Amino acid sequence: MHKFIRRIVLILALLAAAFPATAQKRGGILTIPHIDTPPSPSIQEEGTASVVIPFMPLFNNLVIFDQHVPRHSLETIVPELATKWAWGKDGTDLTFTLREGVKWHDGKPFTSADVKCTWDMVSGLEPGKIRKSPRQAWFTNLKEITVNGANQVTFHLKRRQPSFIALLASGWSPVYPCHVPSAAMRTKPIGTGPFRFVEYRLNEIIRMERNPDYWKPGLPYLDGITYQIVPNRSTRMLGFVAGKYDMTYPTDVTVSLMKDVMSQAPDTQCVMRRTNVDTNLIINRDAPPFDNPDIRRALALALDRKSFNDILNEGQGRIGAAMLPPPEGVWGMPNEVLETLTGYGPNVEKNREEARAIMTKLGYGPDKPLQTRIFTRDINSFRDPALILNDQLKKIYINAELDIADTPQYYAGVFKKQFAIGLNLTGSSLDDPDQNFYENYACGSLRNYTAYCNKDLEKDFDAQSMETDMAKRKAMVWQIERKLADDVVRPIIYHDVAAGCWHPYVKNMTIMVNSIYNGWRWEDVWMDK
């Protein structure tokens, strides 16, 4: 009898967990302030979170990271437009079986042709199909894509690459409609996702509405999502606290601001996490005076990373190289290894003495500083560290003026290498070396803003990509990190920390803790008000 009662209690507990007392409510418009004007709604053509965060709900991927597991990994990948997948025996063929009955927002059927078109376009297998592809470097290992009827597609790789499927699960990897020109996707995007595009007015608003024909029955719960473009952070925070917005922009809340928000609205729910976004120095290696490797070394030696982190993050950010540092990051270096890299030694004044000696040898000094400009983007997370960088460079006889541009102009400038030095933020959509190395440091990659090119190092990129032994791969990754630091390719200043906050009536919200680019499908978020 006692065993029977315990079983009944267990069953009731499981039912209570599966069917919470508060049922999901339908309706309502989720309203969020947006930090700036996105360059366009076309995720496949842009390189900033201000595009992928608002527009990810319009689309679906073949596979996706589980939207309610905060830490994404290979183990959290789940089906979306694909129902299942399988690797071939030699690990170079990846075949997906596609979901049937899915329709694009304009009513056209989704088929394998759309998958092939998307990655032929993004990978550059069919040049000219897209204006630019910031993720083209992700797919240099893709040899071809073949289809077998309307519901099966195979990616054929040149070599083994276990992390390839993670690239497809990123928020940057939506499937595009084959029948819609890429130019139209920049103005009126069409997807298969839980929400449909309504309008995007520059400097004003982004609106999307519920997709009534979504292939997941009963979803989404919300009637729509609206982003109000509000460039001033103080205005955004005041609006959230006053109840004008249901949620903050998901990366908007600093350590100090979170304290203010919680004191004024104590019921607010916030998640402070590592964003997998690093603040870094980009250098035009091909134009004087920074074509001189000695001056680039002096720049690296000038940085007081702890000072940046203490001022901007109250010490809660992480100091690291290109990969997300531990404990959040799997591949980042421990401090004892990190401090042996160029410019990372703990004795900042000693580093700066070496930097000043370099600059003096080149003819610069306190009475003859090097004059330059620091190019950066006109949002707080760029401007604030740029001011600190400006002050630190003065310590080694470099005087700079800030050159601040709005988001479209900024990305146009960095893509075209129209800068001498810049204060930049680089977001990694995955905690995986394949994404980071190929996108940011491979020869010819659109996101390789410094135009660094080292063919021998790219062989090391390929070698670590094929390695299945994690310990061996990690050692290879650290050697690559050392070479990037020694070559002063893109000195990483610190890895950022930021929070997203929402009012307690916003339900089923999950914030990912190791990237800001993957968790914004929001098909099952709802509001209890």
Secondary structure as the mmCIF struct_conf table of DSSP 4:
data_model
#
loop_
_struct_conf.conf_type_id
_struct_conf.id
_struct_conf.beg_label_comp_id
_struct_conf.beg_label_asym_id
_struct_conf.beg_label_seq_id
_struct_conf.end_label_comp_id
_struct_conf.end_label_asym_id
_struct_conf.end_label_seq_id
HELX_RH_AL_P HELX_RH_AL_P1 HIS A 2 ALA A 18
BEND BEND1 PHE A 19 PHE A 19
BEND BEND2 ALA A 21 THR A 22
HELX_LH_PP_P HELX_LH_PP_P1 ALA A 23 ARG A 26
STRN STRN1 ILE A 29 HIS A 34
BEND BEND3 ILE A 35 ASP A 36
BEND BEND4 PRO A 39 PRO A 39
BEND BEND5 PRO A 41 PRO A 41
HELX_RH_3T_P HELX_RH_3T_P1 ILE A 43 GLU A 45
BEND BEND6 THR A 48 THR A 48
HELX_RH_AL_P HELX_RH_AL_P2 ALA A 49 PHE A 55
HELX_RH_3T_P HELX_RH_3T_P2 MET A 56 LEU A 58
BEND BEND7 LEU A 62 LEU A 62
STRN STRN2 VAL A 63 PHE A 65
TURN_TY1_P TURN_TY1_P1 GLN A 67 HIS A 68
BEND BEND8 PRO A 70 ARG A 71
HELX_RH_3T_P HELX_RH_3T_P3 LEU A 74 THR A 76
STRN STRN3 ILE A 77 PRO A 79
BEND BEND9 GLU A 80 LEU A 81
STRN STRN4 ALA A 82 TRP A 87
TURN_TY1_P TURN_TY1_P2 LYS A 89 ASP A 90
BEND BEND10 GLY A 91 GLY A 91
STRN STRN5 ASP A 93 LEU A 98
HELX_LH_PP_P HELX_LH_PP_P2 ARG A 99 ARG A 99
BEND BEND11 GLU A 100 GLY A 101
STRN STRN6 LYS A 103 LYS A 103
TURN_TY1_P TURN_TY1_P3 HIS A 105 ASP A 106
BEND BEND12 GLY A 107 GLY A 107
HELX_LH_PP_P HELX_LH_PP_P3 LYS A 108 LYS A 108
STRN STRN7 PRO A 109 PRO A 109
HELX_LH_PP_P HELX_LH_PP_P4 PHE A 110 PHE A 110
HELX_RH_AL_P HELX_RH_AL_P3 SER A 112 SER A 123
TURN_TY1_P TURN_TY1_P4 GLY A 124 GLY A 124
BEND BEND13 LEU A 125 GLU A 126
TURN_TY1_P TURN_TY1_P5 PRO A 127 GLY A 128
BEND BEND14 LYS A 129 ARG A 131
TURN_TY1_P TURN_TY1_P6 PRO A 134 ARG A 135
HELX_RH_3T_P HELX_RH_3T_P4 GLN A 136 PHE A 139
TURN_TY1_P TURN_TY1_P7 THR A 140 ASN A 141
STRN STRN8 LEU A 142 VAL A 147
BEND BEND15 GLY A 149 GLY A 149
TURN_TY1_P TURN_TY1_P8 ALA A 150 ASN A 151
STRN STRN9 GLN A 152 LEU A 157
BEND BEND16 LYS A 158 ARG A 159
TURN_TY1_P TURN_TY1_P9 PRO A 162 SER A 163
HELX_RH_AL_P HELX_RH_AL_P4 PHE A 164 ALA A 169
BEND BEND17 SER A 170 SER A 170
TURN_TY1_P TURN_TY1_P10 GLY A 171 TRP A 172
HELX_LH_PP_P HELX_LH_PP_P5 PRO A 174 PRO A 177
TURN_TY1_P TURN_TY1_P11 CYS A 178 HIS A 179
BEND BEND18 VAL A 180 VAL A 180
HELX_RH_AL_P HELX_RH_AL_P5 SER A 182 MET A 185
TURN_TY1_P TURN_TY1_P12 ARG A 186 THR A 187
BEND BEND19 LYS A 188 LYS A 188
BEND BEND20 THR A 192 PRO A 194
STRN STRN10 PHE A 195 ARG A 201
TURN_TY1_P TURN_TY1_P13 LEU A 202 GLU A 204
STRN STRN11 ILE A 205 ARG A 210
TURN_TY1_P TURN_TY1_P14 PRO A 212 ASP A 213
BEND BEND21 TRP A 215 LYS A 216
TURN_TY1_P TURN_TY1_P15 PRO A 217 GLY A 218
BEND BEND22 LEU A 222 ASP A 223
STRN STRN12 GLY A 224 ILE A 229
HELX_RH_AL_P HELX_RH_AL_P6 ARG A 233 VAL A 241
TURN_TY1_P TURN_TY1_P16 ALA A 242 GLY A 243
BEND BEND23 LYS A 244 LYS A 244
BEND BEND24 ASP A 246 ASP A 246
STRN STRN13 MET A 247 MET A 247
TURN_TY1_P TURN_TY1_P17 PRO A 250 THR A 251
STRN STRN14 VAL A 253 VAL A 253
HELX_RH_AL_P HELX_RH_AL_P7 VAL A 255 GLN A 264
BEND BEND25 ALA A 265 ALA A 265
TURN_TY1_P TURN_TY1_P18 PRO A 266 ASP A 267
STRN STRN15 GLN A 269 ILE A 283
TURN_TY1_P TURN_TY1_P19 ARG A 285 ASP A 286
BEND BEND26 ALA A 287 ALA A 287
TURN_TY1_P TURN_TY1_P20 PRO A 288 ASP A 291
BEND BEND27 ASN A 292 ASN A 292
HELX_RH_AL_P HELX_RH_AL_P8 PRO A 293 ALA A 302
HELX_RH_AL_P HELX_RH_AL_P9 ARG A 305 ASN A 313
TURN_TY1_P TURN_TY1_P21 GLU A 314 GLY A 315
BEND BEND28 GLY A 317 GLY A 317
STRN STRN16 ARG A 318 ARG A 318
BEND BEND29 ALA A 321 MET A 323
HELX_LH_PP_P HELX_LH_PP_P6 LEU A 324 PRO A 325
TURN_TY1_P TURN_TY1_P22 PRO A 326 GLU A 328
BEND BEND30 VAL A 330 TRP A 331
HELX_LH_PP_P HELX_LH_PP_P7 GLY A 332 PRO A 334
HELX_RH_AL_P HELX_RH_AL_P10 ASN A 335 LEU A 338
TURN_TY1_P TURN_TY1_P23 GLU A 339 THR A 340
BEND BEND31 LEU A 341 LEU A 341
TURN_TY1_P TURN_TY1_P24 THR A 342 GLY A 343
BEND BEND32 PRO A 346 PRO A 346
HELX_RH_AL_P HELX_RH_AL_P11 VAL A 348 LYS A 361
TURN_TY1_P TURN_TY1_P25 LEU A 362 GLY A 363
STRN STRN17 GLY A 365 GLY A 365
TURN_TY1_P TURN_TY1_P26 PRO A 366 ASP A 367
STRN STRN18 LYS A 368 LYS A 368
HELX_LH_PP_P HELX_LH_PP_P8 PRO A 369 PRO A 369
STRN STRN19 LEU A 370 ARG A 377
BEND BEND33 ASP A 378 ILE A 379
HELX_RH_AL_P HELX_RH_AL_P12 ASN A 380 LEU A 393
HELX_RH_3T_P HELX_RH_3T_P5 LYS A 394 ILE A 396
TURN_TY1_P TURN_TY1_P27 TYR A 397 TYR A 397
STRN STRN20 ILE A 398 ALA A 405
HELX_RH_AL_P HELX_RH_AL_P13 THR A 407 PHE A 415
TURN_TY1_P TURN_TY1_P28 LYS A 416 LYS A 417
BEND BEND34 ALA A 420 ALA A 420
STRN STRN21 ILE A 421 GLY A 427
BEND BEND35 SER A 429 ASP A 432
HELX_RH_AL_P HELX_RH_AL_P14 PRO A 433 TYR A 441
BEND BEND36 ALA A 442 ALA A 442
TURN_TY1_P TURN_TY1_P29 CYS A 443 GLY A 444
TURN_TY1_P TURN_TY1_P30 LEU A 446 ARG A 447
TURN_TY1_P TURN_TY1_P31 TYR A 449 THR A 450
HELX_RH_AL_P HELX_RH_AL_P15 LYS A 455 MET A 466
HELX_RH_AL_P HELX_RH_AL_P16 MET A 470 ASP A 486
TURN_TY1_P TURN_TY1_P32 ASP A 487 VAL A 488
BEND BEND37 VAL A 489 ARG A 490
STRN STRN22 ILE A 492 TRP A 502
TURN_TY1_P TURN_TY1_P33 PRO A 504 TYR A 505
STRN STRN23 VAL A 506 LYS A 507
BEND BEND38 ASN A 508 ASN A 508
BEND BEND39 VAL A 513 ASN A 514
BEND BEND40 ILE A 516 ASN A 518
TURN_TY1_P TURN_TY1_P34 GLU A 523 ASP A 524
STRN STRN24 TRP A 526 MET A 527
#
